[in-house]
Amino acid sequence: MFEKLNEIKVFRDPIHSYVKVEYKIIWDCINAREFQRLRRVRQLGGAFIVYHTAEHSRFSHSLGVYEIVRQLVSENREIHNALSEYDRLTVMLAGLLHDLGHGPYSHSFEAVTGISHEQITGRIILEDSEIHRILANGSPSLAKDVASVIDKTHPNQILSQLVSGQLDADRMDYLLRDAYFTGTTYGEFDMARILRTLQIREGKLTVKESGIHSVEDYIMARYHMYWQVYYHPVARSYEAILHAMFRRYRELLELGHESIFAPMDPFMKNEEVSLEAHYQLDESCCNYGMGLFTQCGDPILRDLADRLVNRHLFGYQDVESEEDVMLMQKKVEEAGLDPRYYLLEDTASQQPYVPYHKDKENFVYVLCSDGAVRELSKCSVIVSALLNAEDKKDYKMYFPKELD
């Protein structure tokens, strides 16, 4: 039996109204330094440069994921009864802690460092950290079990599916939260109905047939949010320049130039980064470093940083053929600019629902009225059409607007 708080703690939340905390170990994790760091990491990468109110943090998203999992294991009777208290607590902690390893600027920073946030998350949970000590104090096996839910190696795959699958707490929260804070409606769907209709059958997380329409809305919400928000071409321009700026700084260090911003240096080297270095590098820290770059002696690094700080972003053009890229490269070179940093290519693609045959936790299963369990595309005309449609891709090149 895990210790409970004397009274339920609550966080007011615009998506879930209240985030409720009953267990002391969850409250302690929320107050740990590694989790509090998520207040200083924005959720949406470059999208804030387009949607000016999208300033919400990984902290609020992580609380939201926890709350959805909490509702599922506490208020959905079938899921509650299928899990022990230990498993319920394990999956709630996995929902809460799943994004601990995120660096600044969402996934953009990962592309430069080659260090995935999942890797750092696992290390924070399993290695010497405040979070690890809290989990170990609760139960000797708890840290390992929480990490295994997040990396999908836990023997009870239902736990992983609740946090991260096709129909999961992570996606549900970020779609609703990102839509709210971007001021858009693309990501809206009836989450409450989905949560009510989730069941467990044949060892799988399934949705009742009566909930199919809500799931279809959820899948379409994902599709529209990707193309209207996450893949917005101006947001991608910001992220492309950010990527180029970090690449330039790495190149300068490799060429023997003096360090300009020491907290960033460990991430520019091909070696393991300490958890303390990761803890120190949040977006406030990086933004200060970017300000230093705007005053440095290297003209490329200085210009790229200035473009980010003052929103002088690159223009963009669809790429129909490699000839388009070659013509723009010639313009860039004629302007005296290095195409490695002033001609940036980016391809975006997204499939709203793909039932990977080798990864069956990524199916959405439907509990049909005849008692059979079937994969979603066999029950939904809309989802079947999405599966058979041609994948949407968007190939763009980014360059200084004056060259257009």
N, C-alpha and C positions, 0 to 999 in steps of 0.2 A: 504493500500500500504506500503510495507516494504522498508526501505531505501536501496538504492544501492550505491556502491562505485563510486568514481569519474572515476575510470578506472578499468577494469577487472584485477584482480590479477591472476597470474599463477604460478604453481609449475611444473617444468620439471619432467617427470615421465617415467621410462623405459617401462612401460606397456601401458600407455594411451597417451604418448607423452607430453600432458599438462593436468594438473588438473586446471580447471577454477573456479574462485570465483567472483561472481557478487554482492552478497548481503553482506551488512556490518555485519549483525548478524552472518552469517557463518564465515566471516573473524575473528570476535571477538571470536567466539567459538574455532576456530583453535588456536588462541593465548592465550586462557585460560590455567591456570596452569594444570588443570586436563587433558586437551587434550595434552599439551606439555609433560606430564609425559609419554605418550605412545611412545615417542622417546626412552625411557629407558626400554622398555619391548619388547623382541624379539617376532617375530611372531610364530616361529616354534618349541618351546619346545626343545626336545632333538635332533631334526633332524640336528641341526647345528654341532653336534659332528660327524656326518657322512659326511654331505655336507658342506664343510668348508666355502663356500661363502654365506651360508644361514644365514646371520646376519641381515636381514631386520627386521623392527620393526612393531609393531601394529599401529604406527603413519602412516607409508606409506600405509599400508593396508587400514586403515580407510579413508584416503584421496582417495584411489582408489575406495572404495565402494561408497563414496560420488560422485565421478566423473561418475561412471556408472549410478547411480540414476539420476544425473543431466542430462546426455545425454538422458535418457529415458523420463524424464518429460519436457525437453526443445526441443529435436530434433525429437522425435517420435511424429508426429503430433496428432495421435489419442489419445495417453496417455496424451499429453499436453492439448488437448481440453476437455478431460474428467475430469480434475482436476482444482480446483480454484488455484489462486496464493498461498493462505494460505496452501492448501493441498500440493502443489508442494514444498513449503518451508519446511513444516513439514516433508515430507518424505526425502528430501535432508538432513535435520538435523538428522533424525533417522539413515540414512546411515552413516553419519559422526560420530555420537556419539555411535553407537551400541556396541563398544568394550571398552568403557571408564572404565569398572569395572575389566578388566583383571589384574590378578596378575602376578608375575614373572613366567617364565618357562611355559607359556601357560596353558594348562589344568592340568598339573601335580600338581601344587600347590593347585588347587581346591580340588583334591582328598584327600589331607591331611587335609585341613581346613574345608571342608564341606561347604564352602561359594562359591556360584556360581558367576561367573562374571556378569551374568544377574541381580542378586540381587543387587550387588554393582552399576552396571550401573544405575538401576532404582533409587537408593538412591542418586547418584550424581546429576541426572537430577532433582529429586523432592525435595531434601533436601537443606540445606544451603550450597551452593558451588558457585564458580565463574561462572560455566556453568549455574546453575539455575538462578542466577541473570541476566545474559545476556538474557536468554530465557524469563524470566518474564518481562524484560524491553521491549522486542519485542511485547509481547502480554500476558495478564494474564493467558490465557489458553494454551499457547504454550508448556510449560514444560510437562504438563499432556498429551497433545496430542502426543508429540514426544515419551514420555515413553510408551504410549499405542500402538504406531506403533511397537516399539521394542518388547514389550511383547505380541503382537498379540491380543490385546483387542480393538483396534480401530474399530469403526463401519464400516469404509470403508476398507475391507480386501485387496483391491487392493494395498493399501499403504504398508501393512505388507508383501504382496507377493513380492513386488519390492525389499524389503530389505532382507527378509529371508523367503524363501519358498523352492520349489524344483528347480526352475529356477530363481535364484535371484542374486542380485548384490554382495552379500557377497561371495557366492561360486565362482562366475565368477572371481572376483578379486583374491581371494586367490589361486585358481588353476593356473591362468596365472602367478601371482607374485611368487608363491612358485616354479613353474617349472623354471621360469627365474633365480631365485636366487640359486636354487640347481643345475643349469646347466643341467637339464633334459628336455626332450620333452614330458614326459607323460601327462602333464596337458594342452597341447595346444589344442585349438579349435577355431572355427571362431566366436568370440564374436560379431563382427560387424554385421554379418548376423543375429544372433539371435536377437540383439537389433532392427534391422530393421523390423523383421517379427513378433514382439510382438504386439498383438492387445488386445482390451477389448471387450468381448462379454458376454452377459447374466450375467454381473456383475463379470466376471472372467477374469484373465490374461490368454490369449491364445497365441499360436504361429501358424502362418499360415502354412498350409500343406507344402508349399515350403521350410519351414525352418526345417523340421523334421530331415534331415540328419545332420545338424549342431547341433541339440539337441542331437542326438544319439552320435555324437563325444564328446559332452560335458559330457554326462553320462559316457561314457567309460573313458574319461579323469579323472573323479572323481574316478572311480574304480582303475585305474592304479596308480594314485597318492597316494591313501591310502595304497596300498600294496607295492609300490616301495619306497615311501618317508615317509609318516606319520607312517606306521606300520613297518618300517625297524627294524629288530631285534636288531641292535646295538643302535639305537635311543631308543628303548624300554628298553634296558639294562640301559642306562643312566637315563631314567625316573624312572625305578624301584628302582635304588639305591638312586635317589633323594627322592623318596617317603619314602624309608626306613630311610634315614638320618633325615628327618623331623619327622618321627614317633619316632625315638630314642630321638631326642631333646625334643619332647613333653613328652615322658616317664620320662626323667630325671627331667624335671620341675615338673611333677606330683609327683615324688619321693622326692621332696624337694631340689633338687640340685640348686645351685646358677645360676642365669641367665648368659649366655655366650654372648648373642647378643640381647639386649633389644628390638630393633625395630621389631623383629620377634615374641616376646613373646605374644602380643595380639592375634595373629593368632593361637597360640597353645592352647588357652583356649576356652572352649565352651560358649562363650559370644559374644555379638554384638561388632564388630570392628568399631571404629570410622572412619569417612571418612578421617581424617587427618592421622591416622595410615596407612590406605590403600595408601594414596598419597605418604607417605614417603617410602613405601616398594616397590622399583623397583628392577630390576635385578642387577644394580650396587651395591645397598645396600646389597642385598642377597649374591652377590659374595664376598663382604667384610666379611659378617658374616660366609660364608663357609670357608674363610681363617682363621678366628678365631677358627672355629671348628677343623681345622687341627692341632691346637696347644693346644687343650683342654686336660683335664685329663682322660676323658672317652675313653677307647681304641676302642669301637665300633663306636662312633660318629666320633672320629678322623680318623679312617680307612675309613669309608664311605665317609667322606668329601674329604680325600686325593685322593680316587679313582675318584671322580668327578673332582677335580681340575686338576689332572694330567693324566686323561683319562686311568686309570687302571680299566677298566670296567669288569663286570662279563661275563663269557662265557654263552652259552645257549644250550638248547637241547629241541627237540620236545617231548611233553608228549603224549605217546600213551595210557597209563593207569595210575591209581593211584599207581601201583607198582613201576613205574619209579620214582615217587616223593618220595616214601618211601625209595627206595634204595639210592637216592641222600641225603635224610635227614640223613640216617645212616652215609654216608660219611662225611657230614657236622659236625655232632655231634662227630664223631671219630677224626676229625681235631681240636676239641675243640672250634668250632664256634657255635654261637646261630642261629638256623635255622630261627628264626623270622626275622633276618636281613641278613642272608647269603644263604637263599633258597627262592627265590621270584618267584611267579607264575603270569603269565599274559596271558589273552585270548584276542585275537583280532578277530573281525568279522565286516563285512561291506556288506551292500546291496546297489548297486549303484542307484537303483530307487525303491521305495516302495510307492505305492499310498494308504496311510492309510485311511481306509474307515471312520474313525471317525474324521479325520482331513483333510477336503477337500481342504484346501489351499495348501496341500502338493501334490496334483495332478499336473501333467502337462497336460493342455488341448490343443487340436489341433482344429483350425478353418479349417474345411475341405472344399474342393472345392465346395461341394454341400450346404454349408452354415451351416451344422450341427457342433456342438461342441462335440468332443469326447475325452475321456481320452487317453493319449499317447500310452499305450500298445495296444489299439484297432486299432492303425494306424501304428505301427512300429513292424515289425517282430523281429528286434533285441531286442527291449525293452520287448516284449512279452516273448522272450526266456530267458532273464535275470530274469524276474519275476518267471518263472517256473523252473529255475535252482536251485540246492541245494545251500544254503547259505555257503559261504566260511568262515571257522573259523581256527584260528591258536592258539594253546595252547602250550606255552613254559614255561620252568622253567629256572631261572637264578641263577648262583652260581659262586664262585671264580674259575677262569680258571684252577688253579693248581689241582682242584679236579676232573677234567674231565679225 
